[in-house]
Amino acid sequence: MPITVSNQINLSSNSATIKNNSYNSVMIFNLLTMKKEKNILYNQVSLIHAQIPVSYYTINENNNLFVLSTGSYTLINGNYNATSFKTMFLNLLGSSFSMSLDVSTGKYTLSCTSSYTILSTTTCYKILGLEKNKLYVVASSLTFPYPCNFLGVNRIKIKSGCFKTNNLDSNSNGHSDLLATIPVNVSQYSLINYINHTNFKNIIANEDINMLDISITDEEDNILNFNGIDVHLTIQIDSIIEDYIIDKSLNDLLN
């Protein structure tokens, strides 16, 4: 009768080889994670729990460009609400622009003393309430079509190419190296304490793995910047092993 042998792997960005400096979100661990054995029927891998700081910013390298036909403006990275963002935004644009917020709809109106054109290369469209990849030619004033959005990251993806999970992801239109998805249910500057309550496990190939890679992204597959704060993960590998002789010792079974 098959038995299950489980091993947990505790990982911390503090002890990893970090591939993106203080971002702490692309990590390599030189660990003998799995060894191929003839008597292993199959393996399962799961993210048991994780402690992830919400130290990344709402405005960041992925969404901080406002591009006009007359020039490009780089927003100041950080966390904002609708009021503090408006102050920062207008300081960048200059005195020829003004902005108002309709509190009943959550929509900004951007006005200028002359005509202006917002180019489709703008990356802060979701923050402002603009349509993605759309050119706006404005005579003097434009009420943005959607409410402004300062929710930030809604889901965090934990990925690993080593495990080859082949989970499906609509953002990549098919299979991915997704290990787990974690909902963001705490406020900025808090700690996400994720526990795998559903006991979800991925079936993976029975092979040697002596190097473990971990990447952490948002729901749109943008690498997160944790700004030097460490991330901690615990992964479990369950090996389903066939037919052991009953009178073998525990050390024999584990070996």
VOGU-3710 file (C-alpha; in Angstrom, 3 decimals, decimal comma):
1> mpitvsnqin> 0,000/0,000/0,000  1,453/3,423/-0,935  2,512/5,787/1,827  3,182/9,533/1,796  6,477/11,049/2,923  6,321/14,822/3,404  9,064/17,423/3,652  8,719/21,137/4,282  11,037/23,750/2,821  11,267/27,070/4,657
11> lssnsatikn> 12,329/29,901/2,359  13,242/33,507/3,076  14,373/36,254/0,737  16,967/37,073/3,401  18,876/33,852/2,568  18,193/33,748/-1,186  20,246/34,847/-4,150  18,170/37,856/-5,192  18,040/38,565/-8,920  16,378/41,980/-8,681
21> nsynsvmifn> 18,221/43,695/-5,831  15,997/45,249/-3,124  12,801/44,165/-4,919  13,171/40,790/-3,089  10,762/39,132/-5,538  12,957/37,032/-7,867  14,818/34,499/-5,749  17,114/31,525/-6,295  17,764/28,912/-3,600  20,535/26,333/-4,037
31> lltmkkekni> 18,722/23,510/-2,276  18,379/19,821/-3,064  14,606/20,031/-3,157  13,746/16,672/-4,733  15,580/13,522/-5,755  14,249/11,116/-8,359  13,619/7,625/-6,987  12,235/4,521/-8,704  9,756/3,766/-5,957  8,123/7,226/-6,018
41> lynqvsliha> 4,786/7,025/-7,810  4,394/10,796/-8,002  5,078/13,988/-6,044  2,892/16,840/-4,897  3,970/20,386/-4,083  2,016/23,026/-2,203  2,505/26,414/-0,635  1,617/25,765/3,022  1,835/29,330/4,282  3,457/32,660/3,456
51> qipvsyytin> 4,203/35,971/5,144  4,253/38,747/2,559  4,652/42,455/3,416  2,447/44,971/1,629  5,499/47,185/1,193  5,099/47,649/-2,567  3,593/50,909/-3,835  0,313/51,650/-5,596  2,209/53,940/-7,978  5,312/52,060/-9,137
61> ennnlfvlst> 7,588/51,384/-12,089  4,784/49,614/-13,968  2,172/52,392/-13,897  3,918/55,717/-13,319  3,913/57,319/-16,787  1,498/59,998/-17,973  2,295/60,748/-21,603  1,097/63,834/-23,486  1,940/64,770/-27,051  4,039/67,594/-25,566
71> gsytlingny> 6,047/65,397/-23,166  6,097/62,549/-20,688  5,594/62,880/-16,921  6,899/60,304/-14,431  4,687/60,090/-11,358  6,334/59,906/-7,942  6,190/56,325/-6,675  4,244/55,800/-3,466  0,835/55,154/-1,949  -1,921/57,712/-2,530
81> natsfktmfl> -5,602/58,357/-2,158  -7,633/60,439/-4,617  -6,783/63,727/-2,893  -3,060/63,233/-2,307  -2,648/61,887/-5,839  -4,309/64,970/-7,324  -1,873/67,226/-5,456  1,173/65,266/-6,661  -0,183/65,037/-10,227  -0,866/68,750/-10,618
91> nllgssfsms> 2,546/69,648/-9,184  4,078/67,651/-12,032  1,844/69,018/-14,805  2,162/72,679/-13,900  -0,134/75,660/-13,424  -1,833/75,384/-16,839  -3,674/72,267/-15,632  -6,393/71,866/-13,041  -8,164/68,744/-11,793  -11,390/68,064/-9,927
101> ldvstgkytl> -12,934/64,912/-8,459  -16,629/64,093/-8,529  -17,118/62,403/-5,156  -20,412/60,807/-6,265  -18,841/58,989/-9,240  -15,175/58,843/-8,291  -14,208/60,338/-11,676  -11,497/62,923/-12,292  -11,895/65,837/-14,705  -8,642/67,216/-16,128
111> sctssytils> -8,712/70,717/-17,591  -6,075/72,814/-19,322  -5,817/76,398/-20,564  -5,140/74,942/-24,045  -5,863/71,741/-25,936  -3,920/68,617/-25,020  -3,542/65,020/-26,212  -3,086/61,996/-23,926  -1,111/59,303/-25,747  -1,908/55,592/-25,622
121> tttcykilgl> 1,533/54,882/-24,116  0,285/56,227/-20,763  0,718/53,506/-18,128  -1,223/55,116/-15,246  -4,533/54,732/-17,115  -6,080/52,493/-14,424  -5,160/54,924/-11,646  -6,674/57,883/-13,487  -9,720/56,075/-14,863  -8,702/56,090/-18,529
131> eknklyvvas> -9,229/53,361/-21,091  -6,187/51,208/-21,801  -4,257/51,850/-25,044  -6,502/54,733/-26,103  -5,545/58,140/-27,529  -7,475/61,134/-26,114  -7,558/64,418/-28,052  -8,986/67,039/-25,690  -10,104/70,555/-26,581  -9,756/71,863/-23,028
141> sltfpypcnf> -11,400/69,552/-20,492  -11,955/65,793/-20,163  -13,929/63,830/-17,591  -12,271/60,437/-17,478  -14,583/57,549/-18,413  -13,974/55,390/-15,309  -13,576/56,010/-11,580  -10,041/56,496/-10,322  -8,554/53,318/-8,871  -6,191/53,257/-5,888
151> lgvnrikiks> -6,916/49,670/-4,839  -3,431/48,589/-5,901  -2,584/44,885/-6,143  -5,570/42,558/-5,634  -3,826/39,192/-5,975  -0,241/38,045/-5,572  1,105/35,192/-7,700  3,810/32,836/-6,443  5,601/31,186/-9,381  8,295/28,567/-9,829
161> gcfktnnlds> 9,630/27,231/-13,115  11,319/24,289/-11,358  8,093/22,579/-10,374  6,362/22,852/-13,788  2,881/22,922/-12,290  1,118/23,761/-15,576  -1,748/25,505/-13,808  -3,992/27,528/-16,114  -3,885/31,326/-16,089  -6,115/33,548/-18,224
171> nsnghsdlla> -3,503/36,295/-18,123  -1,078/34,081/-20,082  -3,828/32,433/-22,129  -2,947/28,938/-21,012  -0,505/26,975/-18,869  1,787/28,774/-16,471  4,355/28,102/-13,752  1,916/29,271/-11,089  2,362/27,637/-7,690  -0,272/29,573/-5,740
181> tipvnvsqys> -2,363/32,747/-5,837  -2,761/34,822/-2,676  -5,562/37,390/-2,214  -4,528/40,752/-0,799  -6,943/41,304/2,088  -4,980/43,728/4,278  -4,179/47,431/4,010  -1,006/49,119/2,838  2,067/48,595/5,067  0,459/45,504/6,660
191> linyinhtnf> 1,495/41,839/6,541  -0,340/39,215/4,496  -0,408/35,989/6,497  -1,500/33,353/3,983  -2,470/29,824/5,036  -3,407/27,095/2,554  -6,765/26,277/4,171  -8,002/24,344/1,120  -4,935/22,058/1,224  -4,460/22,571/-2,522
201> kniianedin> -1,563/20,581/-4,006  0,037/20,417/-7,449  1,095/17,063/-8,904  4,615/17,374/-10,316  7,075/15,153/-12,146  9,330/12,728/-10,280  12,740/14,239/-11,050  15,852/15,778/-9,507  15,532/19,386/-8,395  18,647/20,896/-6,825
211> mldisitdee> 17,878/24,560/-7,453  14,632/26,318/-6,585  13,418/29,510/-8,240  10,638/31,716/-6,863  9,125/34,770/-8,560  6,415/36,959/-7,026  4,171/39,094/-9,240  0,883/40,946/-9,180  -2,238/39,707/-10,980  -0,976/41,145/-14,280
221> dnilnfngid> 2,397/39,349/-13,973  4,336/42,495/-13,067  7,260/41,747/-10,746  6,571/43,225/-7,309  8,954/45,578/-5,528  8,981/44,888/-1,780  11,371/47,794/-1,187  13,904/45,811/0,790  11,418/44,087/3,118  11,815/40,297/3,364
231> vhltiqidsi> 9,328/37,694/2,167  8,901/34,273/3,808  7,398/31,122/2,276  6,940/27,523/3,386  6,598/24,888/0,657  5,688/21,248/1,240  6,606/18,317/-0,995  4,635/15,094/-0,597  6,148/11,989/-2,181  3,713/9,124/-2,776
241> iedyiidksl> 5,815/5,970/-2,406  4,835/2,446/-3,413  4,894/-0,887/-1,535  7,280/-0,918/1,374  8,167/-4,052/3,309  6,328/-3,671/6,590  9,231/-4,660/8,866  11,608/-2,000/7,546  12,783/0,572/10,080  11,695/4,204/9,980
251> ndlln> 15,169/5,287/8,856  14,970/2,870/5,908  11,626/4,316/4,893  12,857/7,892/5,035  15,963/7,031/3,052
//
